[in-house]
């Protein structure tokens, strides 16, 4: 694991936007799984404002690491947020946007989306290979929609699984641990003081850190603000 630490979530998002643009420029085709959350919202706005014409969006394919099982017009939809902040402002082909159909039956959609990923992505050792998987981390240590009470999603043979939010009971479709860990690059964007104790436990391998799904993602690069990374 590697840390990149910046002043606040705005500078985290700016640094990662610059990095992502460089990675896309080097690639012939670029498959990326996106995350939701407040920092990605800033990131997508920056990409739309600064890179709409600089990035060759024809070669970029967008996927989602997890999605709430709601229609795309719902305020909870990760796709809906990305569409508003990024997709509507860049010249990306419609066929390059691979969204989770959140209004469908969660179990059936997890199977369908897993098949779409397998069909679209290169495969190695029986698993699809993303160029980049973007992740966040919740204050409970969850990542994508792999929650502490569903650790089996870290080891399942399925490409996608169905997760249940521990408080709201909301169903979600999520990439599973083996697929995330098989990506060429995995990047955590983590900001805010509420994540601080989990960050310290994971990096220092302290206490019950293995109870946090984020601790099981290997070789990731963490992009954090001072609030999330501070040991004080």
VENFENCOR-V692168 format. One record per pair of residues at least 24 apart in sequence whose C-alpha atoms are under 10 Angstrom apart, sorted by the first residue. I is the first residue (numbers start at 0). J is the second residue. Records with the same first field share a line. If there is no record, write none. Layout:
I->J / J
//
This chain:
0->185 / 186 / 201 / 202 / 216 / 217 / 218 / 219 / 220 / 221
1->186 / 202 / 218 / 219 / 220 / 221 / 222
2->187 / 202 / 219 / 220 / 221 / 222 / 223 / 228
3->188 / 220 / 221 / 222 / 223 / 224 / 225 / 228
4->189 / 190 / 221 / 222 / 223 / 224 / 225 / 226 / 227 / 228 / 229
5->190 / 222 / 223 / 224 / 225 / 226 / 227 / 228
6->190 / 223 / 224 / 225 / 226
7->38 / 190 / 191 / 223 / 224 / 225 / 226 / 227
8->37 / 38 / 39 / 41 / 42 / 188 / 189 / 190 / 191 / 222 / 223 / 224 / 225 / 226 / 227
9->38 / 39 / 41 / 42 / 45 / 190 / 224
10->38 / 41 / 42 / 222 / 223 / 224
11->38 / 39 / 41 / 42 / 188 / 189 / 190 / 222 / 223 / 224 / 225
12->37 / 38 / 39 / 40 / 41 / 42 / 43 / 44 / 45 / 46 / 188 / 190 / 222 / 223 / 224
13->38 / 41 / 42 / 43 / 44 / 45 / 46 / 49
14->42 / 222
15->39 / 42 / 45 / 46 / 186 / 188 / 222
16->41 / 42 / 43 / 44 / 45 / 46 / 49 / 50
17->42 / 45 / 46 / 49 / 50
19->46 / 54 / 131
20->46 / 50 / 53 / 54 / 55
21->54
22->130 / 131
23->54 / 55 / 56 / 58 / 59 / 130 / 131
24->53 / 54 / 55 / 56 / 58
26->58 / 59 / 130
27->55 / 57 / 58 / 59
28->55 / 56 / 57 / 58 / 59 / 60 / 120 / 130
29->56 / 57 / 58 / 59 / 60 / 61 / 120 / 129 / 130 / 131
30->58 / 59 / 60 / 61 / 62 / 95 / 116 / 119 / 120 / 121 / 128 / 129 / 130 / 131 / 132 / 182
31->59 / 60 / 61 / 62 / 63 / 64 / 128 / 129 / 130 / 131 / 132 / 133 / 182 / 184 / 185
32->60 / 61 / 62 / 63 / 64 / 65 / 97 / 129 / 130 / 131 / 132 / 133 / 134 / 174 / 179 / 182 / 185
33->61 / 62 / 63 / 64 / 65 / 66 / 77 / 78 / 81 / 131 / 132 / 133 / 134 / 135 / 143
34->62 / 63 / 64 / 65 / 66 / 77 / 78 / 81 / 132 / 133 / 134 / 135 / 142 / 143 / 144 / 187 / 188
35->63 / 64 / 65 / 66 / 67 / 75 / 76 / 77 / 78 / 79 / 80 / 81 / 133 / 134 / 135 / 143
36->77 / 80 / 134 / 135 / 136 / 137 / 188 / 189
37->135 / 188 / 189 / 190
38->135 / 188 / 189 / 190 / 191 / 223
39->77 / 80 / 81 / 84 / 133 / 134 / 135 / 188 / 189
40->77 / 80 / 81 / 83 / 84 / 85
41->84 / 85
42->81 / 84 / 85 / 188
43->80 / 81 / 82 / 83 / 84 / 85 / 86 / 88
44->81 / 83 / 84 / 85 / 86 / 88
45->84 / 85
46->84 / 85 / 86 / 88 / 89
47->84 / 85 / 86 / 87 / 88 / 89 / 90
48->84 / 85 / 88 / 89
50->88 / 89
51->85 / 86 / 88 / 89 / 90 / 91
52->88 / 89 / 90
54->89 / 90 / 91
55->89 / 90 / 91
56->89 / 90 / 91 / 92 / 95
57->89 / 90 / 91 / 92 / 93 / 94 / 95
58->91 / 92 / 95
59->91 / 92 / 95 / 96
60->91 / 92 / 93 / 94 / 95 / 96 / 97 / 119 / 120 / 129
61->86 / 91 / 94 / 95 / 96 / 97 / 98
62->95 / 96 / 97 / 98 / 99 / 112 / 116 / 129 / 132
63->96 / 97 / 98 / 99 / 112 / 132 / 133 / 134 / 143 / 172 / 173 / 174
64->98 / 99 / 132 / 133 / 134 / 135 / 142 / 143 / 144 / 159 / 172 / 173 / 174 / 175 / 178 / 179
65->98 / 99 / 134 / 142 / 143 / 144 / 145 / 159 / 160 / 161 / 162 / 171 / 172 / 173 / 174 / 175
66->98 / 99 / 100 / 101 / 143 / 144 / 161 / 162 / 170 / 171 / 172 / 173 / 174
67->99 / 100 / 101 / 102 / 105 / 144 / 161 / 162 / 163 / 164 / 169 / 170 / 171 / 172 / 173
68->99 / 100 / 101 / 102 / 103 / 104 / 105 / 108 / 161 / 162 / 169 / 170 / 171 / 172
69->99 / 100 / 101 / 102 / 103 / 105 / 169 / 170 / 171
70->99 / 100 / 101 / 102 / 103
71->98 / 99 / 100 / 101 / 102
73->101 / 102
76->101
77->101
95->119
99->171 / 172 / 173
100->172
101->170 / 171 / 172
104->170
105->160 / 161 / 162 / 170 / 171 / 172
106->159 / 160 / 161 / 162 / 170 / 171 / 172
107->160 / 161 / 172
108->159 / 160 / 161 / 171 / 172
109->157 / 158 / 159 / 160 / 161 / 162 / 171 / 172 / 173 / 174
110->157 / 158 / 159 / 160 / 161 / 172
111->158 / 159
112->158 / 159 / 160 / 172 / 173 / 174
113->157 / 158 / 159 / 160 / 172 / 173 / 174 / 175
114->157 / 158 / 159
116->158 / 159
117->158
122->181
123->181
124->181
126->156 / 157 / 158 / 177 / 178 / 179 / 181 / 182
127->158 / 177 / 178 / 179 / 181 / 182
128->178 / 179 / 180 / 181 / 182 / 183 / 184
129->178 / 179 / 180 / 181 / 182 / 183 / 184 / 185
130->181 / 182 / 183 / 184 / 185
131->179 / 182 / 183 / 184 / 185 / 186
132->174 / 178 / 179 / 180 / 181 / 182 / 183 / 184 / 185 / 186 / 187 / 219
133->179 / 184 / 185 / 186 / 187 / 188 / 219 / 220
134->179 / 185 / 186 / 187 / 188 / 189 / 213 / 216 / 219 / 221
135->186 / 187 / 188 / 189 / 190 / 213 / 221 / 222
136->187 / 188 / 189 / 190 / 194 / 197 / 198 / 211 / 212 / 213 / 214
137->189 / 190 / 193 / 194 / 197 / 211 / 212 / 213
138->189 / 191 / 192 / 193 / 194 / 195 / 196 / 197 / 198 / 211
139->193 / 194 / 196 / 197 / 210 / 211 / 212 / 213
140->194 / 196 / 197 / 198 / 201 / 208 / 209 / 210 / 211 / 212 / 213 / 214
141->197 / 210 / 211 / 212 / 213 / 214
142->173 / 174 / 176 / 187 / 211 / 212 / 213 / 214 / 215 / 216
143->171 / 172 / 173 / 174 / 175 / 176 / 179 / 212 / 213
144->170 / 171 / 172 / 173 / 174 / 175 / 212
145->171 / 172 / 173 / 174 / 175 / 176 / 211 / 212 / 213
146->210 / 211 / 212 / 213
147->209 / 210 / 211 / 212 / 213
148->210 / 211 / 212
149->212
150->175 / 176 / 210 / 211 / 212 / 215
151->175 / 176 / 212
152->176 / 177 / 212
153->177 / 178 / 179 / 180 / 212 / 213 / 215 / 216
154->178 / 215
176->212 / 213 / 215 / 216 / 217
177->215 / 216
179->216 / 217 / 219
180->215 / 216 / 217 / 218 / 219
181->216 / 217
182->219
183->218 / 219
184->217 / 218 / 219 / 220
185->216 / 217 / 218 / 219 / 220 / 221
186->216 / 218 / 219 / 220 / 221 / 222
187->213 / 216 / 219 / 220 / 221 / 222 / 223
188->220 / 221 / 222 / 223 / 224
189->221 / 222 / 223 / 224 / 226 / 227 / 228
190->222 / 223 / 224 / 225 / 226 / 227 / 228
191->223 / 224 / 225 / 226 / 227 / 228
192->224 / 225 / 226 / 227 / 228 / 229
193->226 / 227
194->223 / 226 / 227 / 228
195->223 / 225 / 226 / 227 / 228 / 229 / 230 / 231
196->227 / 228 / 229 / 230
197->227 / 228
198->223 / 227 / 228 / 229 / 230
199->227 / 228 / 229 / 230
202->228
//
